[in-house]
Amino acid sequence: MTESISNIIAPKNVLRIGINMSNFLLVNKDSTFSKPEGLSPEIGKLLARELGINYEFVTFKNPGLLADAIDFDKWDVGNFAYEKKRAEIIDFSNPYVNIDANFLLRKNSEINQNHDVDNKNNKIAVVNRSAYDLWLSDNYKKAKIIRSKTIIETHNLFYNQDVNILAGLKPKLLEELKTNNEFKLIDEPFTFIKQSIGIKKGKPKAINFINNFVSKKIKDGTIKSLLEKYELVDKLSIPV
């Protein structure tokens, strides 16, 4: 059974693992594109071990490029966030971790709840084609969404007051709160990001195998151990 599944998932007999290098929680900041390290690469290694085959990493600057590469046979599995538009061409496993996405504002802002953000007078900085950008595009119709290529650029837009709201992953926004007492966070996440394993559509046996793999690694404590190893216990949540 394992041999047939490995052939379905990795027909070249090497598991090519697509990695989104822009996610600072799942890939260590000091990682190189040739040698990514962190939670996401570890998950890929464990899947290769489960399949009984070797692996290689295929790295991308952002999740959009990783998703686009599915049509060019550059990876067998991709470790990145579930999003329904991506799910039109990619099948995603159940998540192995979740990340909250929240809004950061200045303390003098009258906005205190998520439902007040979608207003025509508001400008929200987001990372282009991030999972939360895609969620906001689907759900927020009045506020102006300002997209940048990197997390740093979105933060600069907020610092320079080119936007009045910064959308981002909660752990990074909490870092901002520690260094600037003029900012505030809306505590309730506007969405949460499901970090999953994606494969090309049309492989139901493969996605079933991967879901079983994810479930096993959650139940046997592997995911918890990895969160402890990479000091992510307070930053990521394990799906129940």
N, C-alpha and C positions, 0 to 999 in steps of 0.2 A: 504493500500500500504506500509506504513512504517513497519508494522509488517512483511510482506512477505520479504521485503528487509532486515530487521534486521536478519531474519532467514537465508537468503542467505549469508550475510556478517559474521554474528556471530551466527552460529548454536547452540552454547552452551549458548546463551542468555546473554553473557558477552563479550564485545568487548575487545579482547586481542590485545594490541597495541605494536608492535615490535619497539623498540627504539635503534638507533645507538648512543651509548654513546661517541664515539670518535669525533663526530662533535661538536667542541667547540662553534660554532655559534648557533646551534639549541638546544643544551643542555647546561645549565649553568655549568661552571667549578666545582662549589662546590656541584653539584648534587651527590647523592648516587645512586647506582644501584637499590636500593629498592624504591627510591623516586626521579625519574628524574624530573627536572624542566627546563622550557625554552619554546622556540617557538614550537619545535616539539611535546613535550608532550601536550602543550596547544591545538594544532591542533587535536590530538587524542581525547582529552576530548570533544572538540566541536563536533567531529563526533559522539561520543557516545551519546551526548546530542541530536544531530539531529536524531539519530536512536531511542532514548528513552530508552536506556538500560545502565546498569552500565559498567564500564571499569576496566581493570587491565593492568599494564605495564609489558612487557617482555623485559628485557634489554640485549644488546649484546655489546661486547667490540669493534667491528668494523662492517662495513657494509657487509663484506664477510660472517661473521658468521650469520648475520641476514638473508642474502639471502639464505644461505645453509639450514637454519631451516625451510624453506617453505615445505620441503619434510617430515617433522616430526610433522606437525600439532601443532606447538608451538605458532603461532600467527595468527590472522585473518587479520589484516592490518599492514603493515610495513611502517614506515616513514623514507625514505632514498632516495638516488639519483637514478634517472632514468639512465639506461645504457643498451645499446642494447643487450648485452650478458645476463644480468639479465632478460631482457624482453622476453627471450626465455621460461622462466618458470614462470614469474611474469607479470601480467598486471599492468601498472602504470597509475595513473591519470595524468591529466594536472598538471604542477608544480604550487605550491602555492607561492614559492619564487625561485629566481635564485641566484647562487653564481659564481662570476668570478674566473677562475683559470689562474694563470700567472706564469712566470718564474722570478726567482731572480738570479742575477749574481754578480760578483765583478766588480767594476767600470773599472778596467783595462782590462776587457774582450772586445774583438773586436766584440762580438755578440751584436746586437742591435735590431734585428727583429726575430720574431718567426720562419720564414722559414730558418734562419741560424742555428737553434738549432739542426735540424736533420742532424747531421754530425758524421761520425765515430769516430772523435776525442773527442766527447763530452760524458760526463757521467751525467745522470739526476737522482737525488734522488726523489723518490715518496713513498707514503704510499701504501703498497701492497693491491691490489684489491680495491683501492679507485676508484671513478668514473673517475677521471682524469688519473689514471694509466691505466685503461681499454681503455680510449680514446687514450692515447699515444701509447699503444700497437697496436692499430688498424691503427694508422696514421703515426707513426714515425718508420722507418725501419732501419735507419743507426746508430743513437745514441744508446749508451748502457744505458738501464734503470736499475737503482739500487733500489731494493725494500726493504723497512723496515717495521716493524710491526706498528710503531707509528710515529706521526708527529715529536716528539722530536728526534727520531732516525734519521729521514731524515735531520733535521736541524743540528744535530751533524756531519753527513757526509759532509755537506756543510761547516760547521765551520772548520773541520779538513782537508778540501780540498781533501777528498777522491772522491768527485765529483766536477765538476765546475759549475753545474746548479742545482738549487733547484726548483722543481715544487710544487705548493701548492695553497691553497685558498688565494685570494688576501688580505682579511683582516689580516690574520696571517703574510703574507709577508710584509705588510705595517708596522706592529709592528717591524719587523726586521730593516726596513729602519730608523725608529725613533731612534734606539739604535746603529746603525753602519753606519757611513758615507762612508764606503768602498764598500757598496753594491749599486746595482741599480736594478730597476724593468723594465721589458719590459711592457709598459703600455697596449698594446693591449692584451686582454685575448687570450690564445691559445684555450680555450673552456670555456663554462660555465656549471655549474652543475644545473640540474633541480631537485629541491627538491620536491618529489612527495609522494603520498600514493600508496603503492603497495598491491595487493591482488593476491591470487592464480589464475592462468589462468582458463578460462572456466566459468566466471560469468559475462556475458555482462550486465545484469541488474544492478549488483553491481557497476561495474566501471562507468556506466552511472550515477548512483545515486551519486557516489563520485565526479565525474566531475562536476555535478550540484552543489554539496556542495561547492567545491573549488571555482567555479565561483561566487557563491553567497557571500562567505566570502571575496573575492577580491572586488566585486562590492559594498558591504555594508560598506566597510572600516574596517572590522575586522582585516584583515591582516596588514593593515597600523597601526592600533592601537597596535597590538602585536609587530610590529617592533619598535614602539615608546616605549612601555613598557620595552622591553629588550635592548633598546639602540642599535638597529641594522639598523636604517634608512640609514646610510651611508655605511653599509657593505653588505646589501642584496638588491636586486631589486625585485619589484613586476611585475610579467608577465602581459603583456597587451593583 
